[in-house]
Amino acid sequence: MIAGHGGGMRGGGMHGGGMRPGRSRDFWGTLRRLLHRLGPDQLRIVIALVLGAASVGFMVSGPDILGNATNTLFSGIIGKLLPAGISRAQAIAALRAHGQGQIASMITGMRFTPGKGVDIHALGTELALALAVYVAGAALNYAQGYLLAGVAQRAMFTLRREVEEKLARLPLRYFDSHPHGDILSRVTNDIDNLTTTVQQGLSQFVTSILTICAVLGVMFFISPMLAAVSTATIPLAFAVTLLIASRSQVQFGAQWDRTGDLNGLVEETHTGHALVLVFGRRQASIAEFRRQNRSLYDASFRAQFLSGIIQPSMQFISNLNYVAIAVLGGYRVASGLLSLGAVTAFIQYARQFTTPISQIASQMNMLQSGMASAERVFEFLDAVEEVPDTAVGGAAVVRPRGAAGSVKLEHVCFRYAPDEPLIEDFNLDVAPGETVAIVGPTGAGKTTLVNLLVRFYEIDSGRILLDGVDYRDLTREQVRGAFGMVLQDTWLFAGTIRENIAYARPEASTAEVVAAATAAYVDEFVRALPDGYDTRLDQDASNISSGQKQLITIARAFLAEPSILILDEATSNVDTRTEVLIQEAMARLRRGRTSFVIAHRLSTIREAGTIVVMDHGRIVEQGSHQALLDRRGFYYSLYSSQFTAAAAN
């Protein structure tokens, strides 16, 4: 059981929590991989496509039906103006005879009866039909959106689950080499951004492409000449959109970068607020914030302005197209080559044609951002995982319960980087129940040795044995289940004090939690709190003191009852009186258990059975406190320097 592990957050804060990525390095490869993830929902996607096509079909038929209604209304008005009792051909001939040839040509293609007004029944039927197709199209569009939303959310649900499982399989080396803010951004912000892209993008792009194809076909059916005029504006629309989008995307990138810088400044200033005040840097911090805030304002203004003019620019091009269609269409109506209803329908189709182009253009930045997020998430999922237990050694050996806890290191070699040796030919034999203090200067390898003992890293050569069994023949859970840790850097999570102590053994009873708290001198101050053990700690546990945080982690170690203890100067954050009590409690805790004590203050490990002195990854001295002093070697120099410094103070 790993109790009180304080090294969880590495690499600094989450720099710019809301930061979005820029362009994807492999857009099409990432897109193919993302689409492949939608494979399990192929049937739903096909049904959604069919529903989308049907919806577009209904929507596209609407203007044509309304055009027929316009013809019915206009024909009725023309028929009412002509004298009754004559035929349609006679009425046209009479108009030509009276010098009204233009009007005669215009009504040549109309279906009217002289003297008869608007056919209300036919007009009502056509309007009802138009309403029905629009309602049906909207309903099918809603159904398509419902299906695609489910497809997107299921894919992202699976992706989140895989990311969470991936976190458990990654080695500590990965977390040491990646800032935790970047990791958090990948598993939260990037997935959220990708979810938005997939959910909106699927429906938007499918509907837009189907609409463009359907509308274009109907436009050419109505009038190839007017359709050719309308499509002539497409290259202009795309050119304007790409020109503006490329410039706005640069500004969006700058906006999110500067957002990250500003968030980082706020985080640093808030975290070190006391130091800012002590060193008189408050005005300097305010000035820096104003500078970065102005820089963010400038980038955001340009980004929002440029992205905001895409739609007006498309509207301007659409209006130019509208003017051209109105002029040419009016001429053809006057010439009798097109009906008024056909022209009005064509104008509506032209509007429908430019709308999806605008929508696709406005989605381009979101798509680029989404693919960049997907690439970051996939990169995380492709990270090299911890070697499986079965691949390290042979079949796992079940370690018997209640083992003594002997640890032996034989010719252990380890290095973080291939060309930088750290621990070389390390040998150590620790008997059950023995207390071993590990001392040495910064960079000697003390923390690395602890990481190897709890198997956060795999050794390069040699072997480590737990109760005579090679680590490689045990699962990592079996190895770590023998250890309990109390580190100098406390780690508490947002929850009650009871929950934080019971983190070592969630199934522990209240009596066991209280007993552990009593042994660690936690019970006394906890009972003084208004809610006692049910007192909730915030995320930083800022509502209790540093010493109390450390005491709670020690209580957690008591509750874990491990066979082997690792203590990293666990009393450094408590006062002198509490330190004496904790030392006594630790003595009881260590009784009968193997203990590794990483010592920074050498005065605290005088009673250790064995003191291991490390330097540059090697054991340079080993023995009891007095024996090492008598030897007047490396340990004597370390001890004397601390004693001299303490005396001088």
N, C-alpha and C positions, 0 to 999 in steps of 0.2 A: 504494500500500500504506500503510495507516494503522498505523504501528508505534509501540507504546508509548503508546497513547491512555489517558490517566489519568482521563477524565471520565465513566466509565461509570455509576457509582452516584450517583444524585442524590436529594436530598430527604429525607435522613435514613434511619434504619434501619427495618427491618420491624417496625412497632409492634404487638406482640402477635401473634406468628407464628401462633398457633392460633385467632385471633379469628374467630367466626362472625358473619354479618350478622343483622340483625333482620328486621323485616317487609318484604315486597316492596311497592313503591309501586304496581305494576300487576300484581296477582297473576294475573288471568285472561289478560291479554295476554301475559304471560311464559309462562304455562302453554301457551297455544295455540302460541306460537313454539317451545317445547320439544317439544311433541307433533309439530309439523311436522317437526322434525329426525328423528323416528322413522319418517318416511314411507318411506324406502328399505327398511325392514324390515317393511312392511305385511303381507306374506304370513306371515312368522314370527309376527307379533303375532296374526294371525287364527288360525293353527294353535295358538298358545299359549292363546288364548281358548277354542277348541274343546276343547283338552286340559283347561283349567281347568274348563269347564262339565261335561265328562265326569267329572273328578275329584270335583267337588262332587256330581254325581249319584250316584256310587258311595258317597261319604261319607254323603250324606243317606239313602240306602236302607238303610244299616247299622242304625240304630235301629229301623226298621220290621221288618227281619228278626229282630233280637233281640227285639222285641216279640212276634212270632209264636212265637219259641222259648219266651218266657215263658209265653205262652198254652198251648203244648203241654205244658210242664212242669206248670203249675197245673191244667190240665184232667186230666192223668194222675193228679195227687194227689187231686183231687176224685173222679174215677171210681173210684179204688182204695178210697175210703171208702164208696162206695155198694154195696149188695148186687148180686151178679151175677144174671143171669137176668131182669131187668126192662128195659123200654125207658127211654130218656132222659126222655120225657114222663111215664111212670109214676113215675120217681124224683122229678121236680119236684113232681108232684101229691102224692106221699107226704110230702114235706117240708112242703108247705102244710097238709096234713091234720094234721100233728103240731105246728102252730103255728110253724113255721120259715119263714115267708113271706119274710123278709128274705134268707135264704140262697137260697131258691128263686128270688127275683128276680135275685140276683147271678149265679147259674149259668145263667140262662135263655139268655144269649147265648153260652155256652161249647159247644164240641164235645167231648163226652166219652162214653164207653161205661161204664155202671155195671159195676163189678167188674173193669175193665181198668185197669192202671197206665200209667205214662209210656211213650209210644211212643219208645223209644230211637233207632230208625232215623230217624224224622222229626226228632227233636231234634238228632241228630248232623248230619243233612243241613242243617238250618237254621243250626247253628253254623258248619259248614264254609263254607256260602254267605256268612255274615257275615264270616268271616275272609277269604274270597276278594275280596269287594267292598272291604274295607278295604285289602288289599294292592294291589288294582288302583287304588284311589283314590290311595294314596300314590305308586305308580309314576307315574301320570299327573301328579300334583302335582310330582314331581321333574323330569319331562320339561318341564313348563311352566316351572319355575324355571330349568332349563338354557337353554331358548330365550330367556326374558326377560333372563337374565343376559347372554347374547350380544348381545341387542338393545341393552341399556344400555351395555355395554362398547364396542360398535362405535360407538354415537353419541358416547360420550365420547372415544374414540380420534380420531374425526373432528374433534370440537370442540378437542381439544388441538392437533391438527395445524393447524387454522385459526388458533388463538391464536398458535402459534409463527410461522406465516407472516405474521400480522398484525403481530407485533413487528418483523419485517424491513421492513414497509411504512410504519410510523409515522414521522413526521418527528421530528427532535430537539426541536422545539417541544413535542411531547406529553410527552416525558420530562422536559423542563425544568419543565413545569407540573403534573406528577403525582409525588408522593413515590414513590420506587422501592419502598418497603415496600408501598404500596397496589397497585402493579402486580404485584409478586411474589405478593401475597395473592390477587389475581384469577386469576392463571394457575396457581396451585398449590392453595391452600386452598379457594378457591371451587369449582374444578373437582372436587376430591376430595369436597367436601361435596355437590355436585350429583350426582356419580356414586353416592354412597351413597343419596341420595334417590330417584334414578331406579331403581336396581337393586332396592332394598327396596320402594319405593313402588308400582312397577308390579305386582309379584307380589302384594304385600299387599292393595292396593286391589282388584285384579281378583278375587282369591279371596274377599275379604271381601264384596264386593257380590254376587257370584254366590251365596255361601253364604246371605246374608240373604234374597235373593229366593227361593231354592229352599226353605229351611227354613220361611219364612213361608207359602209355598204349601202345603207338607205339613201344617203345623200347622192351617191353616184346613180342610184336607181331613179331618183326624182329628176335630177338634172346634172349630167356629167360636166357641163360647162361651169355651173355654179359650184359644184364640188371641187373642180380643179382650182377655181379661184380661192376657195376656202383652204384647201390643202397647201396652197402656195405660201400661206402664212406660217405653216408649221416650222420650217427651218428657221424663220425669223424668231418664232417663239422659243424654240430650243436654244438658239444662239444667245438670246437675251437672258434666258433662265440660267444657262451654264455660266455666262459671264458674271452675273450677279452672285450666283451660288458659290462660285469658286472664290470670289472675294469675301463673301460673308463667312464662308467656312474658315478662312484664315483668321478672321476676327473672332469667331466662336472659339477657335482653339486658344487664341490669346486670352479671351474672356475666362475660360475654364482654368488656364494656367495661372492667371492672376487671382482667380478665386481661391485656388489652392494656396498661393503665396499668402493671401490675406488671412485665410483660415489658419494657416500655420503660424502666422504672427500672433493672432488672437490666442491660439492654443498655448504658445510659448509664454506669452505675457501673462496669461491667466495662471498657468502652472507655476511660474516663477514670480508671482505678484509680489511676494515679500522681498525678494532680492531686487526687483525693480525699484521698490520704494527705498530699500536700504542704501542702494548705490546711487540714488538720485537720478534714475533714468526714466522717470514718469513722463516728463515733457518730451524726452527723446522718443519714447515709445509712442506717444500721441502723435508726434510729428511724422514718424515712420508709418503709422497707421493711416494718417491723412494722405501721405504720398501714395501708398499702395491702394488706398480706396479711390483716389483720383485716377490712378492708372487703370483700375478695374472699371471705373465709370466710363472712361474714354473708350476702352475696348468694347464694353457692353453696348454703349451707344452706337458705335459703328456697326457692330454685329446685328443689333436689332433693327437699325435703320436700313441696312442693306438687305437683310432678309425680309423686311417689311415692304420693300418696293417691288418684290417679285410679283405679288398679286396685282398691284396697280398697273405694272408694266404689261402683264398678261391681259388685264382688262382693257388697256389702251389698244393692244393689238387686236383683241376681240372686237372692239368698237370699230376699228378700221375695216375688219372683215365684215362687220354688220353693214357698214355704209356701202361697201362694194356689192354685197348681196342685195341690199335694198334697191340700189340703182339698177343693177342688171336685172334683178327679179322683177322690178316694176316695169322695166322696158319689155320684158318677155310676156308679162301679164297683159300689158297694153297691146302687144302684138298678137295675143291669142295663143302664144306658144306654151304658156303655163297658166294654170288656174291660180286665183288669189289664195285659195286654201293651200295649194302646193308650196307657194312662196312663204306663207306664214309658217307652215310646217318646217320648211327648210331653214328658216331663221332660227326656230327653236332647236333644230338639230345642230346648227352651227354653234349655238350656245352650249349645248350638251357636249359638243366635240371639244371645245376649248377648256371646259371645266376639268375633265379628267387629266388633261395635259398639265394644267395648273396644279392639280393635286399631286401628280407624280413629281413635278418639279419641287413642290414644297416638301415632299417626303425624302428628297435626296440626301439632305444633311442628316436627317434622322437615321436613314439607312446606313450611311457611312459611319455614323457614331455607333449604331447597333452592331455593325460588323466588326468594328474595332473592339467593342466590348466582348463580342463572341470570341474574337481571337485571343484576348487576354484570358478569358475563362478556359478556352481549350488549351492554351499554353499551360495554365495551372493544372488542368487534368492530365496533361502529358508529362508533368514533372516526374523525375525518377523517384520511385517509391522505395520505402524501406524493404530490405530483402526479406521475403517471407521466412518464418521460423524454420519450415521444413527444408528450405533451400540453403540455410546456413550450415546445418549439421545433419545428423541422421534423424531418426524418429524421436520425437520428444519423450523425455523420461519424466514421469510424474514424481516430483520431489515429495517425500513423505512429510506429513504434517508434523509440526513440533520439532523441526530439524534444529541442530545446534547453532548453525550460522557461521561456520568457518568459511573463510575466503582466502583463496590462494591465487597469486598472479605469477605466471611463469614466462619469463622472456617476452614480455608484452611490448609490442612496438605499435605506435600510432602516430599519424600525422594528418592534419586538416588538409593541407595542400601537398600534392605529390612530391614537390621539390623542397619542402620545408619540414625537416624532421622535428618532432616535438618530444615524444616519449620513446626512448630507445632502450631495449633490453631491461625492462623494469621487472623486478622480482620482489614479492612480498608475501609473507605467510602469516595470516592472522588467525589465531586460535579462537574457538567459540568463547564468547563472553569477554574477550579482550578489548580494551579501549586503546585505539591507535590515534594519536594526534598527528596531523599532517601540516607541516609548516614549511615556509620558504618565501622568497621574495615574489613580487608581482611577476607573473609570466612563468613561474616555475613549473606549472602544470597541475596545480592542486585541483582546480575546478574541472580540468580535463579528466583527471583521475576519477573524480566523482561521476562524471558523465559516462565513463567506461564501466564503472562498478554497477550503475543502474541500467546499463546497456542502452543509453541514448545514442551511442555510436558503437559501431563494430570495430574491433581491433584489427590491425593489418596483419599481425602475426603473433605467435605465442598463444597462450590460452589463459582464461580465467575460470576458476573452479569454485562452485558454491556447494559446500558439504561434499566435496570430492567429485562433483558432477560438472563436466565441462558446460560452460554457458551455451555452447552451440547445440547441446543436446536437451536444452530446456527452452520453453517458450519465453518470450519477453515478459508475458504476464506472470509466469512463474518466478522469474528472476526479480521483477519489480515488486511482486507480492511479498517478498522477504524484507524489503527495505521500507523505512520511514525516514522522511527528510524534514528538517527544520532549517530553513535558510535565513540568511540575514535580511533579504528582501522579502517582506511578508506578502502573501497573496490571499486576499479575502474577496468573496464575491457578494453581489447585492442579494441580501437575504437576511434571515434572522441569525443571531449568534448561535442558537441551537443548531441550525442547518450548517453553519460554517464549521462547527466542531464535529458534527456528525458526517462531514464530507468524507472522512476516513472510513467510516462504516455506516452507511445510510440506514441499515437495519438496526442500529444500536438503540437500546431503550433509553428513556429519559434518565433513569437511575445511572446508567453507564456514562451518559454524557455528563451528568453532574459530577460523577466520581472523577472523570478525567479532568473536568474543569477545576475541581477542588485540588487535585494533585498538582495542577499547573498554576494555582493561585489565581484562577479566573473567577471562581464562584463568588468571592467576596465582592469584587467590584461590579459583577453582573447583577447580583441581587440588589445592589444599590440603585440600579437603573429603573425607571418607571415601569417598563415592560419586562424586566428581567431577561430571561433567555429568549423571549420573543421580541426583543429589541431588534429592529431592522437596521441593517447597515446599508449605506448607500454604496454606489459603485466603487468609490474610492475609500470607503470606510472612514470618511473624514469626521464622523460624529463620535469617534473614540480616539484615544491617543496612540502614538506609535508604539509605546510600550505595551499597551493593552492589545494592540493588533498582534504583537509578537507572542504574548501570552496565549492568545487564542490559537495561534498556529502550534504552539507547544502542547496545548490541550488536545489538539487534533492528533498530534503524534502519540500522546498517551493513549488515546482511544484506539488508534490503529494497532497497538500491541505488536509491532514488527519484531522479527528476529534480529535485524541489523539496523542500526541507527546511523544517519549521516547528519551531523550538526555543523552548520556553517556559522560560527560565531553567533549563536542564537540569542545571546544575552546582550548584544551590542546596543539595542535600542531601549533598554530599561535602566532605571536608576540604580544606584549602588545598593540600596536596601533590597529592592526587588531582585537584583542580580544574585545576591546571596541566597535568597529563597529559591530562585530558579536553579542555581547550582546544586542546591540540596535536592530539589525535585529531579533534576537531571541525573544526579547520582543514583536515586532510586530507580529512575527509568532505565538507566544503563545496566543496572544490576542483573546479571545473567544474560545480558545481550551483548553482541558484538557492536562496537561503536567506532565510527570514523569521525573525528573532530577536526574540522579545518580551522586552524587557529590563526588569528591575526594579532591578538594580544597574547604573547607567550606566557604571561603570568597566569593565564587561565587554564593552562594544560600541564602544570607542574606534576599533578597526581596521575597523569596518563601512564598506563603500563608501558607503552612503547611510543616513542616520538620518532616520526619519519621526517627527515629533513630533505626537501627536494630543491633542486636547482637545475634549470634547463631540461626538465623532463626526466631526470635521473635521481636516484636516491644517493645522496652524498654522505649522509650520516644516519645512524639509527641506534636508538638506545633509550635509556631513561633520562629524565631531566638532569639529575645530578651527574650521571655518567657522561652525558654530552657536555656539560659545563666543565667537568674535569678534563675532558679531552682538549678543550680550548681550540675548537675548530670553527666550522661554519656556523653552527648553532650558537656557540659562545659569542660570536660576533653579532649575530642577529639579536640575541638576548641582551647583550651589553648595550647595543645601540638603543634599544627600546627603554632599558632601565635608565640609561644616561639622559635620554630625552625626557622621561617622566620626572627624573630628579631636577632637571633644569627648569621644568615647568612648575 
